[in-house]
Amino acid sequence: MPRTPNEYIVHLLIEGGHREEVRFPTIQEFQKWYSSELMPKAASNDFISVPIKNIQGEYLVIRPSRISAIRVEPVFSSSVERF
């Protein structure tokens, strides 16, 4: 029986060497944000909001044109947690 990830960690690699980590509960939620928010404005220097649902009262805004790479990592409940 295949394992199902509990959540997905999306690593945003930003110009200048900065990295941000955002968590999505499902791959579909990431794909929805990616296709509706990020891709249409990929060359834009205007800020867009990145959803941070786990942390209340914290916001992340980013310039889409400054994102160099995105890595999506599935996290399973049996995975070793990094604290």
Contacts in CASP RR format, 6 or more apart in sequence:
PFRMAT RR
TARGET T0000
AUTHOR 0000-0000-0000
METHOD contacts of the structure
MODEL  1
MPRTPNEYIVHLLIEGGHREEVRFPTIQEFQKWYSSELMPKAASNDFISV
PIKNIQGEYLVIRPSRISAIRVEPVFSSSVERF
3 76 0 8 1.000
3 78 0 8 1.000
4 76 0 8 1.000
5 27 0 8 1.000
5 74 0 8 1.000
5 75 0 8 1.000
5 76 0 8 1.000
6 75 0 8 1.000
6 76 0 8 1.000
6 77 0 8 1.000
7 23 0 8 1.000
7 24 0 8 1.000
7 25 0 8 1.000
7 26 0 8 1.000
7 75 0 8 1.000
8 23 0 8 1.000
8 24 0 8 1.000
8 25 0 8 1.000
8 26 0 8 1.000
8 27 0 8 1.000
8 30 0 8 1.000
8 72 0 8 1.000
8 73 0 8 1.000
8 74 0 8 1.000
8 75 0 8 1.000
9 21 0 8 1.000
9 22 0 8 1.000
9 23 0 8 1.000
9 72 0 8 1.000
9 73 0 8 1.000
9 75 0 8 1.000
10 21 0 8 1.000
10 22 0 8 1.000
10 23 0 8 1.000
10 24 0 8 1.000
10 30 0 8 1.000
10 70 0 8 1.000
10 71 0 8 1.000
10 72 0 8 1.000
10 73 0 8 1.000
11 19 0 8 1.000
11 20 0 8 1.000
11 21 0 8 1.000
11 70 0 8 1.000
11 71 0 8 1.000
11 72 0 8 1.000
11 73 0 8 1.000
12 19 0 8 1.000
12 20 0 8 1.000
12 21 0 8 1.000
12 22 0 8 1.000
12 50 0 8 1.000
12 62 0 8 1.000
12 67 0 8 1.000
12 70 0 8 1.000
13 19 0 8 1.000
13 67 0 8 1.000
13 68 0 8 1.000
13 69 0 8 1.000
13 70 0 8 1.000
13 71 0 8 1.000
14 20 0 8 1.000
14 62 0 8 1.000
14 66 0 8 1.000
14 67 0 8 1.000
14 68 0 8 1.000
15 66 0 8 1.000
15 67 0 8 1.000
15 68 0 8 1.000
20 50 0 8 1.000
20 60 0 8 1.000
20 62 0 8 1.000
22 50 0 8 1.000
22 51 0 8 1.000
22 52 0 8 1.000
22 60 0 8 1.000
23 53 0 8 1.000
23 54 0 8 1.000
23 75 0 8 1.000
24 30 0 8 1.000
24 33 0 8 1.000
24 51 0 8 1.000
24 53 0 8 1.000
25 53 0 8 1.000
27 72 0 8 1.000
27 74 0 8 1.000
30 72 0 8 1.000
33 50 0 8 1.000
33 51 0 8 1.000
34 70 0 8 1.000
37 48 0 8 1.000
37 49 0 8 1.000
38 48 0 8 1.000
38 64 0 8 1.000
38 67 0 8 1.000
41 48 0 8 1.000
41 64 0 8 1.000
42 64 0 8 1.000
42 65 0 8 1.000
43 64 0 8 1.000
43 65 0 8 1.000
44 63 0 8 1.000
44 64 0 8 1.000
44 65 0 8 1.000
45 63 0 8 1.000
45 65 0 8 1.000
46 63 0 8 1.000
47 61 0 8 1.000
47 62 0 8 1.000
47 63 0 8 1.000
48 61 0 8 1.000
48 62 0 8 1.000
48 63 0 8 1.000
48 64 0 8 1.000
49 59 0 8 1.000
49 60 0 8 1.000
49 61 0 8 1.000
50 60 0 8 1.000
50 61 0 8 1.000
50 62 0 8 1.000
52 58 0 8 1.000
52 59 0 8 1.000
52 60 0 8 1.000
END
